[in-house]
Amino acid sequence: MKPTKKKSEFNKKFYIKWMVIAMTAIWAAIAAVWLSMHNWDTEESMQALAQAFTEQPAETEQQAPTEQEEPAVKEEQAATEEKTGQPEAQPEKQPKEETPAPAPKDATVYPDIDQLPAEPTIINGILLANKQHPLPASYAPGENAKARAAFDSMAQAAAKDGLQLVAFSTYRGFDRQKQLYEGYVAKDGQAAADRYSARPGFSEHQTGLAFDIGEAGQEQHWASSSFGETAGGKWVKENAHNYGFILRYPQGKEQITGYMHESWHFRYVGKEAATAIYNQNITLEEYLGI
């Protein structure tokens, strides 16, 4: 029994001895390879070895926050939603600034001009004269023949209903209008005169197409708003379009036409335009789209 025990101990020591020799040989081989990679320079090899051990942890530390950044943000948003019970509010988009629409022109105001135009304004075949569209001082067509013929036909139709219509004022030239306007200004002041009388060059009567209408024997209602309440005034208002005339200055349209309501002032525009204006209950300016 004793020899067997001694032999076992001998084998164990022999095995350990050769293991040590083998490990030493392996590390020697590794060291030789490392040195050969660095030109057999011991100092350079040691620096490279130290750098290899120090760079790896730093690299790991830089990457760690990147991997956890998105979950951290999501957790923060989740915590906010949990507290409020609503998703985190997103910044509102600022509405685009819109250019305000230009204010509508006030037709009662005369333009600031130094002289009258050289030509009259004609839109869609219709001669226009108002506070924004004056006539040349030299424009003098006289009373329009078609307008006179249309009025005579209308007067004959009214006579059948027992009404005697009279056109007490039609064409007025530039000089006559100047005389009348200056008289009204002297009497009532310019602001008041501008509401019911046109300045010279701005009057529809200068076109020869405007007819101031009244009823014979009812002179007290001529050039008065009361004409609209008479039998003759009501008849003309309801039938004038059939003969090509329109009530030029309707009630409540002063800001569009430029003048206060005149129940006696009618303008010849032809049957087609007159009928359209009457049926739509609009003004000449609205019909022409200005």
Residue, then its C-alpha position, 0 to 999 in steps of 0.5 A: m500500500k505505501p509504494t502506491k501512495k508514493k507513486s500517486e504523489f509523484n504523478k501529481k507533482f509531475y503533472i503540476k510541473w508540466m502544467v506550469i511549464a506549459m502555461t509559461a510557454i503559452w504566455a511567453a509565446i503571447a508576449a513574443v507575438w505582442l512584442s513583434m506587433h510593436n517592433w520588439d519595443t518593450e515601452e511601446s508594447m506596454q503603452a499599447l497594452a495600457q491604452a487597450f485596457t483604458e479605452q474600452p470602458a470609456e467607450t461603453e460609458q459614452q454609448a450608455p446614455t444614448e441607449q437610455e435616452e429615448p426610454a427616459v424621454k418616454e418615461e417623462q412624457a408618461a409621467t406627465e400624462e399620468k398626472t394630468g390625465q391628458p397627453e402633453a400639450q403640443p405647441e400651437k401653430q400660429p395662424k398666418e396673418e391675413t391681409p385685411a380686406p380694403a374698406p369699402k369706398d364711401a361713394t358720398v365723398y368726392p375724389d381729390i382731383d385737380q381737373l375733370p377727365a377728358e373722356p366720360t366713363i362708359i361701362n358695359g355700354i352704359l354712361l356713368a356719372n357719379k361722385q367717383h366718375p365725373l364728366p368732362a366740362s366740355y361734355a354737352p350732348g343735350e337731352n337724349a332723344k331715346a330717353r325723351a321718346a321712352f318718357d313720352s311712351m311712359a307718360q301716355a301709359a300713365a295718362k290712361d290711368g288718369l295721371q299726367l306725368v311731367a319731366f320738369s328737369t332733364y338736360r343741364g349743361f356744366d355751366r347751369q349745374k355750376q350756377l345751381y350748385e353754388g346757389y345751394v351751397a350759399k343757402d345750405g352750406q357745402a356739406a348739405a348741398d353735396r348730399y342732394s346736388a352734384r358739383p359741376g361735372f359730376s351731375e347725371h343731368q349733364t348726360g342728358l339721360a336723367f329725368d326729374i319727374g313730377e305730376a301736373g297739378q302736384e307741383q308742391h311735390w316736385a323735387s320732394s321726397s313726398f312725390g314718392e307717396t303720391a299716386g303719380g310717384k308710386w306709379v312711376k316707381e312700379n312701371a318706369h323699368n318697362y320703359g328703360f328708366i330706373l329710380r336712380y337714388p333709392q332709399g337706404k343706398e346713399q353710401i353706394t350712389g353717393y346721394m340721398h334718396e330722390s323719389w323724383h330722379f329717374r335715369y334712362v339705361g334701356k329696358e334690359a338693364a332697367t328690368a334687371i336692376y328693378n327685379q334685383n332691387i339694386t342700384l346702377e353701381e351694383y349692376l355695373g359692379i363698381 
